[in-house]
Amino acid sequence: MNYLYLLLIFVPLTIVGWFLHWNPVLIFFSAAVGVVPLAGILGEATEQLAERAGPRVGGLLNATMGNAAELIITIFAIKEGLLELVKASITGSILGNLLLITGASIFLGGWRNGVQRFDRTHAGTNATMSVLAIIALSIPSLFSHSIEATSHMAVEYLSLGVAGAMILIYISSVAFALRGAHGETAAPHTTRQPLGITIALLAGAAGLIAWLSEILVGAVEPVIASLGVTEFFLGVILIPLVGNVAEHLVAVEMAWKNRMELSLNISFGSSLQIALLVAPLLVFISLLMGNPLTLVFNQFELIALIAAALITTLVALDGESNWLEGAQLLVVYFIVGLAFFFLPAV
């Protein structure tokens, strides 16, 4: 993972470019690349604190901070009123974890190690939670048109109610996992460093991610105009990758080392965290910021999410995987991404 630190050069480059008013497209991509190593540092600092805090508090800390970088980016997007970008990034994160990262992990792990086995009970629980998360995200979308005909505020109240329920079930799932953890659930051991350095890294990485996120979000509209892509496509494909590259690489690395149980825990866990914690939190945060975000997704997002949940459930339930199943997941992600690229603004 140390090679990611080479990308830290893009942090000062982005800030200098922002002050000197460089081309917005260059600033956008520089900020996006700069967030990648910062997200890695944030994750490693969180892991250091988690090791000190013990398995229960540490597990809760990891669960809370796992997608902090993407949460920060989307908060700034809400501030700018880019609500469709935010919802697209939620969709893209779930799809990326279920299809791209799980697919890459299974493909590369299977290519090197042959058939890989994992705890089917744990995988089944994660798959069930994924289906539940997609159902919860679908309800406001499916009912919104009928409800909005009577009252727009009712759609917001429905989203708030669903968001609250999703946070409760997520907290319950974390408590269940911490009480009955089994299998490879811990991340690779890291060398402890002084607590003061860990806290400083955590605060510094979070602060710089916030700064770069503000710059990145501010350049979205010029990028859309210059490159001819939609806000929706940026949200579905690019934003989710920016905040989660470090975690994704760990998942693939674990599969390559024949630790498929841990690899699936990372990819499924990140997906569930986005769906059941980050998305609901954004609903409440957006209300406080005066730009209410509802959990109403377009039909294309819903179809893609349902398809992703179904195919990953089928792969996970038998307790074993091979490289062909990974290739199948990757092909589905490519097809969905291609469709989103050609989809006009929604």
N, C-alpha and C positions, 0 to 999 in steps of 0.2 A: 504493500500500500504506500510505501514511502515515495514511490515514483510520482504519486499524485501531487506531492509537495512542490514539484517543479512548476506546476500550474499556478502557484502562488504569485508568480510574476505578473499574472493578469490582474491581480487585485490593485496594485499601484497604477498599472497601465490604465485600468478602467477609471480610476479616480482622477488621474491626470487628464485623460481624454474628456471626462465630464466637465472639468474646470475649463479646458481649452476649447470646448465645443467641437469635438471631432465629429466625423460622420456618425449619425445615430445608429446605423446598422453595425458599424465596427464596435461602437460602445456597447450595444446590446449583446453581441456575441462574446465580447471581452468580459462583460459582467457575468454572462452565463457560465463561461469557463472558469472565471474566478471563484464563483460560488462552490464549484465542485470540491476543491481541496479544503475549503472552509467547512463544508458540510462533513467532510471526513474528520477534520480536527474536532468539530463539535461532537461527532459520534464517539470518537476515541476518548474525549474528556468525560463524556457521559458514562462511558464504560468504566473509566477509572473511578468515578464517584460511586458507581453501582457496586463495584468490587468492595469498596470500603464500607458501603452501607449494609451489606449482607444480602442474602438471596431474596428476601421478601421486599424490603424497601428498594433494593437494587433493581429487582424485576419491575417494580412500579415505575422507577425512574427511567429505565430503558423504554418501557411502554409509553411513557409520557413524552420523552424527548426524541424518540426514534425518527420522527418526520418533522422535526423542528424547522429545518431549513425551508421545506416546502410551505409549512404553515406561515413562516415569516413572509415569503414571497407572495402568497395569496392574500395576506392581510394588506400589503401595500397595493395589490391589485384591486381589492375591495375599496380602499381609500380613493383610488382613481376612478371608481365606478365601472371597472372592467369585470362585471359579474359573470358574463359568458366565459371569459378566460378562466375565471376561478372554477366554475362548474366543469369546464373542459379539462382542467388540470386534475380535478378529482377523478373524473372518468379515466383520464390517461394514466394516472398513478395506479389505479386498480388494474387496468388492462396491462400496464407495463409489468407489474409484479406477477400477475397470474399467468400471462402469456409469454412475454419477452424474457423475464428473468427466470421464471420456473422452467421455461422451454430451453433457454441457454444452459441452465444448470443441468437439467436432465440430459440434454444432448451431449454436452462436453463430458459430463461425468460418466454417462453410458458409453461414449466412444472410447474413453480411457479404461474404464473399469468393468465394462460389460453390464449385465443386469445388476441393478442396485436395489437393495431392500431397505425398508423403513417401517416404523410402527404404524400399521394401518389404522389402529384405533385413534391415535393422535391425529393422523392425517385426515381421517374421517371426520373428527371433531372440527378441525380447521375448515374442511370442505363444507360441512354443514353451516358453520358460521359464515362462510363466504356467501352461500346461497341466501341465508337469512339477511345478510347485509344488502344484497342486491334487491331482495324483496322490499326491504325497508326503504331503500332509495327509490324504488319504482312506485310505491303507493302514492306519494304526492303527485308524481307525474301523471299517473293513470287517472286520478280523480280530479286533478286541478281544473280541467276544462269545464266539467259539470259544476264544480263548486264555485269557480270564478264567475259563472253566469249569475250567481246569486250575490256573492260578496268576494272582492279581491282580498280583503283582510282575512277571510276565512282560510285562504290558501296559505298565508303567512302563519296563521295560528296552527294549521295542520303541519307545516314544516317544523315549527317550533316544538310541537308535541312529539313528532316523529324523532326529531333530533334529541330531545330529552330521553326518550325511550332507548335510542341507539347508544347514548353515552352510558346509561344504566346497564345494558346488556354487555357493553364492552368492559366496564368495571367488574361485572360479575365474571366475565371470562378470564380476566387477569387474576382475580382472586382464586378462581378454580385452578388456573394453571400454577399459581404459586403454592397452593395447598397440596396439589397432587402431581407436581412436576415429575416427569420420567423421561428416559431417553436422553438424547443430546440436545439440551435446551440452552446450555450456556454458550456464550461466544468464546472464541479462542482467548486463552489467558494472555493478559498484557502485563508488562513490567510496571510496577507501581512507581509513580513519581510523587514528589512532595505535594501535599494538598493545596498549598497556595498557588503552585504552578498550574495545577489542574483547574482550579477555579478561574485563574487569570485567562487560561486558554479558552475555557468555556465562555466567559464573558466577552473576551476579545473576538472570538469566532462569531458569536451571536451578533455582536455589534457591527462587525464588518459585513456579515450576511445581510443585515437590515439595510446598511448603506448601499450595498451593491443591488439589493432587491429594489430599492427605490429608484436607482439609476436604470435598472433593467426594465422595470414596469413603465418608466417614463419614456422609454424608447420603443415601446410596443407599436404605437400607431405609425411612426415613421418606417418601421420595419415592414409592417403590413403594406404600406403604400409603396415601398421600394421593391420588395420581393414578390408582391402579388399573392402572398399566402393569406389565409384568413386568421383572425384572432382565435377561432375555434381550433384550427390545426396547431397553432403555436401552443395552445393550452393542452391539447391532447398528447402531443408528441414531445415537444422540447422542454417545457417547464417541469414535467415530472422527472425527466432524466437528469436535469440540472441538480435538483435537490437530493437525489437518491443514488447517484453513481457509486459513491463509496460503499454504501450498503449493498448495492447490487453486485459489486465486484467481490465482496466477501461471500455472498451466497454462491456465486459461480466457483470461487476458489474452494469452498467447502465441498461442493459436489465433485470437483476435480480430484480432491483428496479422499474421495469415497466416504464422505460424511454427509450423506444425502438427508439424513434426519435433520441435522442442523440447517442444511441449505434450505429445505422446505419450510422449516420453522421461520427462517428469515424472510423468505418471499411471501409466504402466506400471512405471517405476522404483520409485515409492513402493509400488505393489502388490506387486512382487517383494520389496522390502525387508521388508515386513511378513511375507510368507509364508515367506521363506527365511532371514531373519535375526532379526527381532523375535520371531516365534513360537518358533523353536528356542531363542533365548536365554532366553525366559521359562520354558521347560521346565527348563533348568539352574538358573536363578535361583530358581525355585520349590522345587527340591530343596534348595538351600542354606537357604531360609527355612522349611523344615519343612512346607510345604503343596504337595506334589508335584502338578504340572499335567501331565496327559497330553494327547496330540494326538488325543483321541477326541471327534469332533463328532457332533451328532445328524443324523438323515437329512435334515431340512429344510435345515440349513446346507450339507450336501454337495450336495444337488440345486441349491441356489442358486449355489454356487461353480462347479459343473460347467457350469451354464447360462451363467454370466457369462463363464467362460473360453472357451467355444465361440463365443458370439456376438461377443465382441471379437476373437477370432482371425479369424472370417469377415470382419469389418469391416477388419481391418488388412492382410490378406494381399494385397489387390489394389493397395496403394500409393496409394490415393486415397480421399477421403471427401467426403460431402455432408451437408447439414443433415438430410435425412430419416434417414440412418443414425444421426445423433446423437439424433434424436427417438425412434428405435426403442430405443436403449440406455436413454434416460431412462424410457420406458414400462416396460421390463423392471424397472428399479430401483424404480419406483413400485409395480408389482404385487407384487414381492418384499417391499417394505417394508410394504405393506398386509397381506399374508399374515402377516408377522411380528408386526404389531400385534395381530391377532386371535388369534394362536397362544397358547394357554394356557401356563403355566409348564412348561418342559421340563427 
